Amino acid sequence: TYVSCEETRHFQCWQVDPDPSSPHFDTPEVTKLGEEGGNYEAVAVDDTNPRQPIFFLTEDHEFGALRKFTPPLSPGKTAGWETLHDDGGIMEYLVFLNHETSDKPPASPR
């Protein structure tokens, strides 16, 4: 699947399945990434651990946030369509303290 960031109308991140044989083919769904909506630009995923992917989301704004979303762990199964739709997970934000250092605030459960 892939995620499309919509910058108009709903201001969300939609998961889309390009496989015509998939039950999700004609039904894109809003993901947990978009939260309440925003001016999102891009999504990247680190799927080094297939049971615990980590998603990164940028905003299309001069001072837009860089977010890191860790979905709830799926014990015993590989991440799938539901990974971006299940309740829970942790959203973190990268915070720049000044021009030379950065820090991230404590993780907040979703």
C-alpha positions in Angstrom: 0.0 0.0 0.0 1.0 3.6 -0.1 0.0 6.8 1.8 -1.1 10.0 -0.1 -0.9 13.3 1.8 -3.8 15.5 0.8 -3.2 19.3 1.0 -6.7 20.3 0.1 -10.3 19.7 1.4 -9.8 17.1 4.2 -6.1 17.8 5.0 -5.4 14.1 5.8 -3.1 11.2 5.0 -4.9 8.5 3.1 -3.8 4.8 2.8 -4.4 3.5 -0.7 -4.0 -0.1 -2.0 -3.1 -0.2 -5.7 -3.8 -4.0 -5.9 -7.2 -4.5 -7.8 -7.7 -7.9 -6.0 -7.4 -6.3 -2.6 -10.6 -5.6 -0.6 -9.2 -2.0 0.0 -8.6 -1.2 -3.7 -11.6 1.1 -4.1 -11.8 2.3 -0.5 -8.9 4.5 0.6 -9.0 5.2 4.3 -7.8 8.1 6.5 -4.9 7.0 8.6 -3.9 7.8 12.2 -1.1 9.9 10.8 -3.2 12.9 9.9 -4.7 13.3 13.4 -7.1 16.4 13.3 -5.8 17.4 9.8 -2.9 19.5 8.6 -0.9 20.6 5.6 1.0 17.4 5.2 3.7 16.9 2.6 5.3 13.4 2.8 5.4 10.1 4.6 8.3 7.7 5.0 8.4 4.4 6.8 11.2 2.4 8.5 10.1 -1.2 8.2 13.3 -2.7 9.4 11.1 -4.7 11.9 8.1 -5.9 9.9 6.0 -6.2 13.1 6.9 -2.7 14.3 7.1 -0.2 11.4 7.8 3.5 12.3 6.3 6.3 10.2 7.7 9.8 9.7 5.5 12.6 8.5 6.4 16.2 7.4 4.3 19.3 7.0 4.4 21.6 4.1 5.1 24.8 6.0 8.2 26.8 6.8 8.0 25.9 10.4 6.2 22.6 9.9 6.6 19.7 12.3 8.5 16.5 11.7 6.5 13.8 13.3 7.4 10.2 14.2 4.5 7.7 14.7 5.0 4.3 16.2 1.8 2.3 15.9 0.9 -0.3 18.5 3.0 -3.5 18.4 1.3 -6.4 16.6 2.6 -9.4 18.6 3.0 -12.5 16.4 1.9 -10.9 13.1 3.4 -8.8 10.4 2.1 -5.2 10.1 -0.7 -4.8 7.5 -3.5 -2.5 6.4 -4.8 -2.1 9.9 -1.4 -0.8 11.2 -2.4 2.8 10.3 -6.0 2.5 11.5 -5.8 0.7 14.9 -6.2 2.7 18.1 -3.1 3.5 20.1 0.4 4.2 19.1 2.8 7.0 20.0 3.2 10.3 18.1 6.4 12.2 18.8 7.7 15.6 17.4 11.2 16.8 16.7 11.9 20.0 18.5 14.8 22.3 17.6 16.1 24.1 20.7 18.3 26.5 18.7 20.2 26.4 15.4 22.8 24.0 16.8 20.9 21.4 18.8 17.7 19.5 18.8 15.7 17.4 21.2 12.5 15.5 21.2 9.8 15.9 23.9 8.6 12.9 25.9 6.5 10.5 23.8 2.7 11.0 24.2 0.4 8.0 23.9 -2.4 8.4 21.4 
